[in-house]
Amino acid sequence: MAQAIRAKYLALEGVLNERARRLWAATESLTIGYGGDAVVASATGLARATIRAGREELKKGEAVTERQRRPGGGRKALALVQGGWVEALERMVAPTTRGDPMSPLRWTCKSTRNLAAELRHEGFVVSHMSVGKKLHELGYNLHALRKNQEGTSHPDRNAQFEHISAMVEDFQARNQPVISVDTKKKELVGSFRNVGREWQPTGRPEEVNVHDFPEDAVGKAIPYGVFDMTRNEAWVSVGRDHDTPAFAVASIRQWWKTMGLPAYPSATELLITADAGGSNGYRTRAWKKELQELADDTGLNIHVCHFPPGTSKWNKIEHRLFCHITQNWRGKPLTSFETVVNLIGRTRTTRGLRVKARLDKKQYPTGVEITKTEMKRLALRKDDFHGDWNYLLEPRRTE
């Protein structure tokens, strides 16, 4: 008998809902008579309480509906059992409370577990799963910080962008070189983890140091890039000493000798677009002095246009060169300076970017002061529009 009931149950299990199963089981039990609950329970695996509940429903003759349980059945919602916990949760995560120094979660991670713990501290019994579900219902999601605030915008910011654009178009129309320069992020050289992933044999990733301690490094690589905006090619000097104006201009000098002069043999002018700060900042006297010496040596009229403060990401070299270098060495440890130079030099793009790189072993002392007298000797001519950002260094005549 049990085997027959088992066979019928297996045949009907897939089409019966919860209520239909208990009613069917109760019917089979009543058919057997005394001991029927035990037999049906053993054959189907249903609890005896379930069979008894079905028998009670058959006695009452309750009409068949779409509902599987009586109204009011199941666990009550937390919002009904513990009134006020949703409001307390919103108060904890609302953006308006972030500036409140008295907020208990002002200086902690607002994870679902921490939020649940704080709710329990206030007298509510809530799990972190309920907190996460309710946050989604309230329209909250996990977000990372977004870089969007650039600080105070200079009133002539847009005008400077237009000035730079006009200068670049004019130089390119006359086949005069235009370069974008900047220092890429400094990198520790050694067996250190580099972000990104690279194809390796399964289960055998390349091992690197657990910690990125500077004292364990071979040195620090300082890539200074010079990007030719017209020809889509670049020169990168990898320094190992200091990022100084002398190092920056030495990199430009190397670009001119190696790539610039062969590409522009008839050039009489050079336009440099640079950031407002760093080793090529508009306030840096040593930068202008080194450029003056470059102008004297090459005979070029060197025009310089600086991007307004806080707008370095608009510099062409950032998204036309540096991002591709980072992509090329992703997942590879920069174990030596030779590795750094080779990876930079092998950077290519589908749009034809070509990069040359060389290690600069020279030492560039810091703290070099340029006096006002030396500045007066420069053949520096400021533009009518923002002469602090836009200026010309002419070659000085030698007697």
TORPAVEX-172360 format. One record per residue: x, y, z of N, C-alpha, C in turn. Coordinates in steps of 0.2 Angstrom, whole numbers, plus 5000, padded with zeros to 4 digits. Each point is the difference from the previous one (the first is absolute). Layout:
<atoms>
XYZXYZXYZ...
</atoms>
This chain:
<atoms>
500449945000499650065000500450065000500550005004500550065000500350014994500249954996500350014994499650034995499349985000499550034995499950075002500050025006499950075002500650044998500649975001500650034998500050014992499849954996500050014993499550064998499450005003499650054998500250075002500350005005500350075003500550034995500549954998500550024995499750024994499549974998499750024993499650075001499850025005499650065001500450065003500549985003500450055004500250074996500149994993500250054996499450054998499449985001499450044998499650025006500249985006499650025006500350055004499650055002500350065004500049985007500250045004500049985008499449985002499450044999499449985003499749934997500150004993499749944997500449935002500650015002500449945003499749985006499950055005499749985006499349975000499650034995499349975000500149934997500449994995500149934997500249955005500550025004500349965005499549985005499650055002499449995005499549954997499850014994499649954997500249935000500749994998500349935000499949985007500250045005500049975007499349985003499550044998499349985002499849944996500249994994499849934997500349945003500650015003500449945003499649995007499850065003499749995007500550005005500049965006500450015005500849984998500450055003500749994998500250034993499550034997500150034993500550065000500050045005500550065001500749974999500149955004500749975000500249974994499549974996500249974994500250054995499550054999500150054995500650045001500150025007500650045002500749964998500049935001500649964998500150004993499450004996500149994993500150064996499850065003500150064996500550055003500249995006500450045004499750065003499450014999499650065003499949995008500050055003499950005007499349985002500049975006499349985002499650065001500350055003499650065001499750034994500349994994499850034994499449964998500049935001499549964998499450015004500150015007499450025004499750074998500450054998499850064998499549994994500249964995499649994994499349965002500149965005499449965002499550055003500250055004499650055003499750054995500450014994499750044995499449964996500149945000499549964996499449995004500050005007499450005004499750075000500350055000499750074999499750014994500249964995499850014993500150074997500650035001500350064998500050004992499850054997500050014993500750004997500149984994500750004997500150074997500550035002500250074997500750004998500350054997500650014998500550005006499850025006500450015006500249935002500649995002500349945003499949995007500050065004499950015007499550055001499749995006499550055002500250075001499650054999500250075001500350015007500650035000500350025006500549955002500149954996500549955002500750024998500549975003500750024999500350055005500650014999500350055005499850074998499950045005499850075000500650044997499850054996500550044998500450045005500650015000500450045005499750075001499850034995499750075001499450005004499649945001499450005004500249975007500549965000500249975007500450055004500550044996500450055003499950064997499550045002499950064997500650055001500250044995500550055000500749984998500149934999500749984998500250034993499550004996500150034993500250075000499750045004500250075001500650015003500249965005500750005003500549984995499949954996500549984994500150064996499450034997500150064996500450065003499950015006500450055004500749995000500249935000500749995001500450004993499649994995500350004993499950064996499550045002499950064996500650055000500150034993500650044999500050065005499450025002500050065004500349995007500149945002500349995007500849994999500350004994500749995000500450055003499750065000500450055003499950015008499549965002499950015008500549965004500450045004500649965003499749965006499450015002499749955005499749944997499949994994499849944997500449945002499749955002500449945002500449974995499850004994500349974994500450054996500150065002500350054997500749984997500449975005500749984998500149925000499549964998500049934999499849984993500149944998499849984993499249985001499650034996499349985000499849944996500349945003499849944997499449985003499749954997499349975002500149975007500649975002500149975007500050065005500450054998500150065005499350035001499650014995499450035000499549965005500049934999499649965004500250005007500750005001500250015007499850065003500050064997499850065003499250005001499749974996499249995001499949965006500449955001499949965006500250045006500550044999500250045006499450055002499650024995499450045001499449965002500049945001499549965002499649964995500250004994499749964995500349944998499649944999500349944998500049994993500550014996500050004993500749974998499949964995500649964997500350054994500749984999500350044994499749994994499749944999499649984994499450044999499650025005499450045000500250074998500650025003500250074999500250014993500449954997500250014993499350004995499549955002499450004996499750075000499950025006499650075001500450064997500650005000500450054996499950004993500049944997499850004993499350024998499549995005499350024999500050075001500450035004500050085001500450034995500349974995500350034994500850025001500349965005500750005001500449954997500650014998500449964996500750015003500549954999500750015002500350044994500350065002500450044995500750025003500450004995500750025002500050084999500650035003500150074999500150024993499750054997500150024994500450074999500550004996500450064999499650044996499750065003499750044995500150085003500250015006500150075002500750024999500150054996500650034998500250065004499650025005500250065004499850064996500250065002499850064997500350014993499550014996500250014993500250074998500650014997500250074998499550034995499950065001499550044995500350004993500649994999500350004993500149934997499849955004500149934998499849984993499450024998499849984994500450044994500150065002500450044995500749984999500349975005500649974999500049944996499549965001499949944996500050024992499650054999499950024993500650034997500450045005500750034998500449944998500149955004500449944998499849974994499449994999499749964994500250044994499950075000500250044994500750004999500450005005500850004999500249934997499749945002500149944998499949994992499450034999499750004993500550044995500250065003500450044996500749974998500349975006500749974999499949944995499549965001499949944996499950024992499750054999499850024993500750034997500550025004500650024997500549955001499849945002500549945000500650025005499850035006500450015005499949955006500549985004499849945005499650035006499649965002499650015006500049945004500350015006500049945005499750015007499749955002499750005007500549965005500150035006500549975004499850005007500249955004499849995007500449945002500049995007500349955004499549955001500149934998499549955002500249985008499549975003500049975007500749975001500350015005500749975002499849935002500449954998499949935001500649975004499949965005500549965004500349954995500649995000500349954995500249945005499849944999500149945004499549954999500049955004499549954999499450015004499650054997499450035004499449984995499450005003499449994997499850064995499849984994499850054996499249984998499650055000499349994999499949974993499449965000499849974994500249935000499849974994500149925000500349994993500449945000500349984994500049934999499949974994500049934999500649965003499949955004500549965003499749935000500549955001499849935000499549995006499549965000499549995005500349985007499950045005500249985006500850025002500350044995500750025001500050084998499750045004500150074999500750025002500350054997500650035002500050035007500549985004500050025007500450065001499750055004500350065002500050015008500350065002500150015007499350015003499949985006499350015004499950085001500650035002499950075002500450054995499850064999500450044995500450055004500549985004500450045004500550044995500150065000500450044996500849975001500149985006500749985002500249944996499549964998500149944996500150014993499950064997500050024993500750014998500149984993500650014997500150084999499550034999500050085000499350024998499950064998499450034998500050034993499649974995500050024993499650074999500250054997499750064999499950014992499549984997499950014993499750074998500450034996499850074998499949994992499450024998499849994994499950064995500249994994499950064995499649974994499450024999499649974995499950054995500149984994500050044994499249994997499650065001499350004999499949994992500450024996499949994993500149934997500649985002500249934997499849945004499750015006499849955004500649955002500550035003500649975002500350035006500449965004500250035006500749985002500350045004500649985004499950005007500349955003499950005008500749995003500350045004500649995003499849985007500349945002499949975007500650025004499850055005500550025005500049965006500650005003500049965006500350045006500050074999500250055006499550045002499850064997499550045003499650034994499450025001499650034995500150085001500550024996500150075000499950044994500050064999500050044994500549984995500649995003500649984996499949934997499749965003499849934997499550014995499550045001499550014996500250024993500450065000500350034994500549954997500349965004500549964997499649944996499449985002499649964996499850034994499850065000499850034994500650014995500650015003500650014995500149934997499949955004500149934997499549994994499450025001499549994995500250044994500250065001500150044994500649974996500549975003500649984997499849934996499649965004499949934997499450004996499550045001499349994996499850074997500150055004499750064997500450034994500650015001500450034994500049964994500049935000499949964993499350014997499550015005499350014997499950074998500350055003499950074998500750034999500349994994500750034999499950074999499550034998499950074998499750045005499949975006499650035006500450065002499650065002500350055003499750025007499449965001499650025006499849935003499950005007499849945003499550025005499449975000499450015005500049955005500150015007499949965005499450015004499649955001499450005004500249965007499850035005500349975007499550025005500049965006499650015006500250065003499650035005500250065003500549995006500049935002500549995006500549954998500449985006500549954999500650034997500549954997500650024998500050054994499450004996499950054995499450055001500050025007499550055002500150074997499550045000500050064997500450055005500049985006500350055005500849985002500249944996500649985002500650034996500450045003500550044997500549954996500249955003500549954997499749974994499449994999499749984994500150044994499950075001500150054995500750014999500549995005500750014998500249944996499849945002500249954996499850004992499450025000499750014993500450054996500250065003500450054997500649974997500349965004500749964998499849964994499449975000499849954994499950044994499750065001499950054994500650024997500550025005500750024998500349954996500049945002500349944997499749984993499450005000499649984994499850054995500050065002499850064996499350004999499649975004499350004999499750055004499450034998499650045004499549965004500149995006499649955004499450045003499449984998499450035003499749955005499850025006499849965005499250025002499649955000499350015002499849955006499950035006499849965005499349995001499849945002499249995002499950035006499450035001499850035006500149955006500150035006500149955006499449965001500149935001499449965002499849964993500350014995499749974993500549964997500549975004500549964997499749944995499449985002499849944996499850024993500050064998499850024994500750004995500549995004500750004996500049944995500150014994500049944995500449945002500650015003500449955002499749955005499550025004499749965005499649944996499650024995499649954997500249984993500650024998500249984994500749965000500350005006500649965002500049975006499950035006500149975006499549955002499450004998499549955001500249944996500350004994500249944996500649975003500550045003500649975004499749965005499550035004499849965006499649944998499750004994499649944998500649954997500550024998500549954997500449965005500150035006500349975005499649975006499350004999499649975005500249935002499949995006500249935002500749985000500450044998500849985000500350045005500449965004500550045005500550034996500250075002500550044998500649985003500349954999500649975004500650044999500150034994500650044999499950064996500550055000499950064995500049984993500349944998500049984993499349984998499749965005499349984999499550064999500150055004499650064999500150034993500650014998500250034994499749964994500149935000499849964995499250004999499750005006499250005000499850064997500350065002499850064997500150014993500649974998500250014993499649954995499749955003499649954996499250025000499850065003499350025000499850024993499549974998499750014993499250015001499750034995499350005000499849994992499349995000499849984993500050074996500050055003500150074996500750024998500449955001500750024998500550035005499850005006500550035005500749975000500550045000500749975000500450045006500349965004500350025006500849985000500450055002500749985001500150025007500449965003500250015007500749995002500350035005500750005001500150015008500449975003500250015007500550065001499850055004500450055001500349995007500749995000500449985006500350075003499850054998500350065002499750025007500450045004499750025007499850084999499450015003499850074999499850035007500550045003499950025007499450055000499749995006499450045002500250075004499550045000500150065004500550054997500050004993500450054996499650065000500350065002499750065000500250054994499550034997500150044995499950075002500550045000499950075002499650054995499850055003499750054995500450034995500650005001500550034995500149954995500049935001500049954995499450004996499450025003499450004996499950064996500350055002500050064995500549994994500449955000500449994994499749964995499449975002499749954995499650054995500049974994499750034994499249985001499750025005499349975002499550064998499549984996499550054998499349975001499750035005499349985002499550024995499549964999499450014995499650055003499650044996499550055003499549965004499849944998499549975003500349955005499950015007500349965005500749984999500450055001500750004999500449955004499649985006500349955005499949934997499549994996499949944997500349994993500050054997500250004993500650054998500649974998500650044999500449974995500550044998500549984994500750015003500449954998500750015002500450004993500350054999500450014993500749985001500349984995500749995001500450065001500550005004500450065002500650004995500250064997500550004995500750005004500449964998500749995003500550054996500350045004500550054997500749974999
</atoms>
